[in-house]
């Protein structure tokens, strides 16, 4: 029996009825990983031995009638930015190519506590800096719908793994759209929760005030349940917020009657006509279900790119200073003194895009420029937050395209960093305002490439945006990759 096409809940039902074992399910997913990964490159590390050992333990628990959760024994893929004890955590970077974490991230530990089985660490843009998953030290990930195209980034490996049925669910992270954009490009569901909803402890930091751990799944219910597993207060993370988890699938009806949908015109300018038409058609269908639309203004949207790329690079400059060849990770062999150790290790260990962002951030923080750049960006962020606050006084959710186009070809934007940065224009504001956002498929374009719709809600309104996503899923269905 093929298990790789099953949802999280279908796999759970098979295990509960003893119609499948965790070992059989795990072997099926491992076999599919080995078959497809040479082409898709969704995984940096396939953890076959770790997975099979965990699956055997799960089957033993179930035989005794002691499963840890409804998802005990079900495989999960983990973005290679999340610390996993005893398993490589490379961040897709040469500087951490052989690094094995001595501890688990809290988000990952919660999955282990539920009995889930780790089947691999997924590929990504190096240190999550990118929008295409092409900057990985281990080579680019490819879109399962068309192997000549990008899967989005930085969580492209996680999105591609779920789309290609190489994992039922996967952890991703989102600093400026790194879950929602690849979810849209790959035709899966991807949610970035409110900042503070999921612990960041054990997440290798890119930009600490923006980084958010989230979830990928092929259905809204799978994604909601998976995110709920990872959510909750953690005293190891000073930014963690103690809020009840109220967005499990049984709390999602898909009823949108009376819902007020905000439509900001700024998010529809410059969007590919096919993408725009598909998003507006989905909104029109929500109106037939009883929702109403409200035109709103998000005046600060045009400043989101410069604000984001000043704040994110400044924080990256500080966070990545720890990778110096002294404590862990790669150390250059071509050194004769301490200055060489720092310079050569970082020059050889980091890729081009990471070095570019470290330089940008260091410049923005440097003496004489801090006030002109970083401080101004913080003021701009405050205005973007105010935009969202005013919008949510009038509407319940904000619905927009996720991206201005469908997936573009590999190499198309790598030579123009600014063009690459602009591909995040519709997603980064949610990170700056710390609000939750989700991408859910609404169909395909004329090239059979997936189109996603973005739903953003007020702080800790995951239940609301998941409920709207469920309504859209009922209307538009799910998307399968032909691989």
C-alpha positions in Angstrom: 0.0 0.0 0.0 1.2 3.5 -0.8 1.1 5.8 2.2 2.9 8.8 0.8 -0.3 10.2 -0.8 -2.1 10.2 2.5 -2.8 13.2 4.7 -1.8 13.5 8.3 -5.3 12.5 9.5 -5.5 9.6 7.1 -2.2 8.2 8.3 -3.4 8.7 11.9 -6.6 6.7 11.2 -4.6 3.9 9.6 -2.3 3.6 12.6 -5.2 3.8 15.0 -7.1 1.0 13.2 -3.8 -1.0 13.0 -4.2 -1.1 9.2 -0.6 0.2 9.0 2.5 0.3 11.1 4.8 3.3 11.7 7.6 1.3 10.3 5.7 0.6 7.0 4.7 4.2 6.6 8.3 5.4 7.4 9.8 3.0 4.9 7.4 4.2 2.2 8.3 7.8 2.7 12.1 7.0 2.9 11.8 5.1 -0.4 10.1 8.1 -2.1 12.7 10.5 -0.7 15.5 8.4 -2.2 13.7 8.1 -5.5 12.8 11.8 -6.0 15.5 13.7 -4.1 18.2 13.4 -6.7 15.8 15.4 -9.0 14.0 17.7 -6.5 16.8 18.2 -4.0 14.3 18.9 -1.2 16.4 17.2 1.4 20.0 18.0 2.6 20.0 15.0 5.0 17.7 11.9 4.9 17.7 10.4 8.3 16.8 6.8 7.5 18.3 5.1 10.6 17.0 7.7 13.0 13.5 7.4 11.4 13.3 3.7 11.4 14.4 3.5 15.1 11.8 6.1 16.1 9.1 4.2 14.0 9.9 0.9 15.8 9.5 2.7 19.2 6.2 4.1 18.1 4.9 0.7 17.0 5.9 -0.7 20.4 4.0 2.1 22.2 0.9 1.5 20.1 1.1 -2.3 20.7 1.0 -1.6 24.5 -1.9 0.9 24.0 0.4 3.9 24.9 0.6 6.2 21.9 2.0 9.6 22.8 -0.5 11.4 20.5 -2.8 11.0 17.5 0.3 11.6 15.3 2.6 9.2 17.0 4.6 7.3 14.3 3.9 9.8 11.5 6.9 11.1 9.5 7.8 14.8 9.6 10.4 16.9 7.6 12.4 19.6 9.4 13.9 22.7 7.8 17.7 22.6 8.2 17.6 25.9 10.2 16.0 24.0 13.2 18.4 22.5 15.7 18.1 18.7 15.9 20.2 16.8 18.5 22.5 14.3 16.9 21.5 15.2 13.4 23.2 17.6 11.0 22.0 21.2 11.2 23.7 23.0 8.3 21.5 26.0 7.6 22.4 25.1 4.0 25.7 26.8 4.5 29.3 25.8 4.0 30.2 27.3 7.3 28.0 24.7 9.1 28.4 21.8 6.6 29.4 19.4 9.4 27.7 20.9 12.4 25.7 18.5 14.6 23.5 20.3 17.2 24.0 19.2 20.8 20.3 20.1 21.7 16.8 20.2 20.2 14.8 23.3 19.2 11.7 23.6 21.3 9.4 23.4 18.2 11.1 20.2 17.1 11.1 18.7 20.7 7.4 19.1 20.8 7.1 16.9 17.7 9.3 14.3 19.3 7.2 14.5 22.4 4.2 13.7 20.3 6.0 10.7 18.8 6.5 12.0 15.3 9.3 10.4 13.2 12.0 12.6 11.7 12.7 11.6 8.1 15.0 14.3 7.0 16.3 17.9 7.1 15.1 20.0 4.2 17.0 22.2 1.9 16.7 26.0 1.9 18.4 29.3 1.0 21.6 29.7 3.0 20.7 30.9 6.5 17.2 31.6 5.2 18.5 34.5 3.1 16.7 34.2 -0.2 13.4 33.8 -2.0 14.2 30.8 -4.3 16.2 28.2 -2.4 19.0 28.6 -5.0 21.6 30.0 -2.5 22.1 26.6 -0.7 25.6 25.3 -0.3 24.1 21.9 -1.3 22.6 23.1 -4.6 19.2 24.5 -5.5 15.8 22.8 -4.7 13.5 22.5 -7.7 9.7 22.9 -7.9 7.9 19.5 -8.1 5.4 21.0 -10.5 8.1 22.0 -13.0 11.7 21.0 -12.3 13.0 24.0 -14.4 11.4 26.4 -11.8 12.2 27.5 -8.3 10.1 26.3 -5.4 10.3 29.7 -3.6 12.3 30.4 -0.5 13.8 30.3 1.9 11.8 27.2 3.0 11.7 25.8 -0.5 12.9 22.3 0.6 10.0 22.0 3.1 7.4 23.2 0.6 8.8 20.9 -2.2 8.9 17.9 0.1 5.3 18.3 1.0 4.2 19.0 -2.6 6.1 16.0 -3.9 4.6 13.8 -1.1 8.1 13.2 0.3 6.6 14.2 3.7 3.1 14.7 4.9 4.0 17.8 6.9 7.1 19.9 7.3 8.5 22.6 9.6 9.4 25.9 7.9 10.5 29.3 9.0 9.3 32.7 7.8 11.3 35.9 8.2 9.8 37.9 5.3 7.6 35.4 3.5 9.7 32.2 3.6 6.8 29.9 4.3 3.9 31.6 2.4 5.8 32.3 -0.8 7.1 28.7 -1.3 3.7 27.4 -0.3 2.2 29.5 -3.1 4.8 28.4 -5.6 4.5 24.7 -4.7 0.7 24.5 -4.3 0.6 23.6 -0.6 -0.7 25.2 2.6 1.8 27.2 4.6 1.2 29.3 7.7 3.3 31.9 9.5 1.8 32.3 13.0 1.9 35.4 15.1 5.4 36.3 16.4 5.7 34.6 19.8 3.1 31.9 19.1 5.8 29.2 18.5 9.1 29.2 20.4 12.2 30.4 18.5 14.6 28.6 20.9 16.8 26.4 18.8 16.0 28.2 15.6 19.3 29.5 14.1 18.7 33.2 14.0 18.6 35.3 10.8 16.7 38.4 12.0 15.6 37.8 15.6 12.7 40.3 15.6 11.2 38.8 12.4 12.0 35.1 12.4 8.9 32.9 13.0 8.6 29.1 13.0 5.6 27.7 11.1 4.1 24.8 9.2 3.5 23.2 5.8 0.8 20.7 4.9 -1.2 19.6 1.9 -4.5 20.4 3.6 -5.7 23.2 6.0 -6.6 20.6 8.6 -3.1 19.0 8.5 -1.4 22.4 8.7 -3.6 23.6 11.6 -3.0 20.4 13.6 0.7 20.4 12.9 1.1 24.1 13.9 -1.0 23.4 17.1 1.5 20.7 18.1 4.4 23.2 17.9 2.6 26.1 19.6 2.7 27.2 23.2 4.7 29.1 25.8 8.4 28.4 26.2 10.4 30.0 29.1 13.6 29.4 27.0 12.4 32.1 24.5 12.0 35.6 26.0 9.7 36.5 23.1 7.3 33.6 23.6 3.8 34.5 24.5 1.4 32.4 26.6 -1.8 32.2 24.6 -4.3 29.3 24.3 -4.1 27.1 21.2 -7.7 27.4 19.8 -7.1 26.6 16.1 -7.1 22.8 16.0 -9.2 21.3 13.1 -12.2 20.6 15.2 -12.5 24.4 15.8 -12.5 25.2 12.1 -15.9 25.2 10.4 -15.1 27.0 7.2 -18.1 29.3 7.9 -17.4 32.8 6.7 -20.8 34.3 7.0 -20.5 37.9 8.2 -16.7 38.0 7.7 -15.3 41.4 6.7 -12.5 41.0 4.1 -10.1 43.9 3.6 -8.9 44.4 0.1 -5.9 46.7 0.0 -5.4 48.1 -3.6 -1.6 48.4 -2.9 -1.3 44.6 -2.8 -2.8 44.2 -6.2 -0.7 46.7 -8.2 1.8 45.0 -10.5 0.4 41.5 -10.0 0.4 39.1 -12.9 -3.2 39.2 -14.4 -3.7 35.4 -14.0 -2.7 35.5 -10.3 -4.8 38.6 -9.7 -7.9 37.1 -11.4 -7.6 33.8 -9.5 -7.3 35.6 -6.2 -10.3 37.9 -6.9 -12.3 34.9 -8.1 -11.7 33.2 -4.8 -12.7 36.3 -2.9 -15.9 36.5 -5.0 -16.7 32.9 -4.0 -16.2 33.9 -0.3 -18.8 36.6 -0.9 -21.3 34.1 -2.1 -20.7 32.2 1.2 -21.7 35.3 3.2 -18.5 37.3 3.5 -18.3 41.0 2.6 -15.4 43.0 1.1 -14.2 46.3 2.3 -11.6 48.4 0.3 -8.8 49.5 2.7 -5.6 51.5 2.4 -2.2 50.2 3.4 -0.3 53.4 2.6 3.1 52.2 4.0 3.3 49.1 1.8 5.6 50.8 -0.7 8.2 51.3 2.1 8.1 47.7 3.3 11.0 46.5 1.2 13.6 49.1 2.3 12.4 48.9 5.9 12.7 45.1 5.9 16.0 44.9 4.2 17.6 47.4 6.6 16.2 45.8 9.8 16.8 42.2 8.6 20.3 42.7 7.4 21.3 44.7 10.5 20.0 41.9 12.7 21.7 39.3 10.5 25.0 41.2 10.8 24.8 40.8 14.6 23.5 37.2 14.6 26.0 35.8 12.2 29.0 37.3 13.9 29.2 34.1 16.0 30.3 32.1 13.0 34.0 32.9 13.3 35.8 29.5 13.1 36.5 29.5 16.8 33.6 27.8 18.6 32.0 25.6 16.0 31.5 25.1 12.3 34.0 25.4 9.5 37.5 26.7 10.1 39.7 27.8 7.2 42.9 25.8 6.9 44.6 28.8 5.3 45.5 30.8 8.4 48.6 32.1 10.1 47.1 34.5 12.7 43.8 35.4 14.4 42.9 38.1 11.8 43.3 35.5 9.1 41.1 33.0 11.1 38.2 35.4 11.1 38.6 36.7 7.6 39.3 33.5 5.7 36.8 31.4 7.6 34.0 33.8 6.9 35.0 34.5 3.3 35.3 30.8 2.5 32.4 29.6 4.7 29.6 32.0 3.7 28.0 32.2 0.3 27.6 35.3 -1.8 24.1 36.3 -0.7 24.9 35.9 3.0 28.0 38.0 2.7 26.1 40.7 0.8 23.5 40.9 3.6 26.1 40.9 6.4 27.9 43.8 4.6 24.6 45.7 4.1 23.6 45.2 7.8 27.1 46.2 9.1 27.0 49.4 7.1 23.5 50.3 8.3 24.7 49.9 11.9 28.0 51.6 11.5 29.0 54.9 13.2 27.5 57.9 11.4 24.9 55.8 9.5 22.9 54.2 12.3 20.5 57.2 12.6 20.1 57.6 8.9 19.4 54.0 8.1 18.6 51.6 10.9 16.8 54.1 13.1 14.7 55.4 10.2 13.8 51.8 9.3 12.5 51.2 12.8 10.3 54.3 12.5 9.0 53.0 9.2 8.2 49.7 10.8 6.1 51.5 13.4 4.1 53.1 10.6 3.6 49.7 8.9 2.3 48.3 12.3 -0.1 51.3 12.5 -1.4 50.5 9.0 -2.3 47.0 10.1 -3.8 48.3 13.4 -6.1 50.7 11.6 -7.0 48.1 9.0 -8.1 45.6 11.6 -10.4 48.1 13.2 -12.5 47.9 10.0 -12.0 44.3 8.8 -11.5 40.8 10.2 -8.9 39.6 7.7 -6.9 41.1 4.9 -6.8 39.0 1.7 -4.2 39.5 -1.1 -2.1 37.6 -3.6 1.0 35.9 -2.0 3.3 36.8 -4.9 3.2 39.0 -7.9 3.7 35.9 -10.2 3.8 32.2 -10.2 7.1 30.3 -9.9 9.8 31.7 -12.1 12.7 29.7 -13.8 15.8 28.7 -12.0 18.5 31.3 -12.4 16.1 34.0 -13.6 16.7 36.4 -10.8 20.0 35.3 -9.3 22.0 38.0 -11.1 19.8 40.8 -9.9 19.5 40.9 -6.1 17.1 43.8 -6.1 14.7 42.0 -8.4 15.0 39.0 -6.0 14.2 41.2 -3.0 11.1 42.6 -4.7 9.6 39.1 -5.0 8.9 39.4 -1.2 6.9 42.6 -1.5 3.5 41.1 -0.7 4.6 39.1 2.3 7.2 41.0 4.4 4.7 43.5 5.9 3.2 40.7 8.0 6.6 40.0 9.5 7.2 43.6 10.2 3.8 43.9 12.0 4.2 40.4 13.6 0.7 39.3 12.4 -0.2 35.8 11.2 -0.5 34.9 7.5 -1.4 31.9 5.5 -1.1 30.8 1.9 -3.6 28.4 0.5 -3.9 27.3 -3.2 -6.7 28.7 -5.4 -5.8 27.0 -8.7 -3.2 27.0 -11.5 -2.2 29.4 -14.2 -2.0 28.6 -17.9 1.4 26.9 -17.5 -0.1 24.6 -14.8 1.8 26.4 -12.0 0.1 26.8 -8.6 -1.4 30.1 -7.5 -1.8 30.9 -3.8 -4.0 33.4 -1.9 -2.7 35.1 1.3 -4.9 35.7 4.3 -3.6 37.9 7.1 -5.2 38.3 10.5 -4.7 40.4 13.6 -2.3 39.2 16.3 -3.1 35.6 17.6 -6.0 35.3 15.1 -4.7 32.0 13.6 -8.1 30.4 14.1 -9.7 33.1 12.0 -7.3 32.9 9.1 -7.3 29.1 9.1 -11.1 29.1 9.1 -11.0 31.4 6.0 -8.4 29.1 4.4 -10.7 26.1 5.1 -13.5 27.9 3.3 -11.3 28.6 0.3 -10.1 24.9 0.3 -13.7 23.7 0.2 -14.3 26.0 -2.8 -11.0 25.6 -4.7 -9.8 22.1 -3.6 -6.2 21.0 -3.2 -3.4 20.8 -5.8 -1.2 17.7 -6.7 2.2 17.8 -8.3 2.7 15.5 -11.2 5.8 13.8 -10.0 
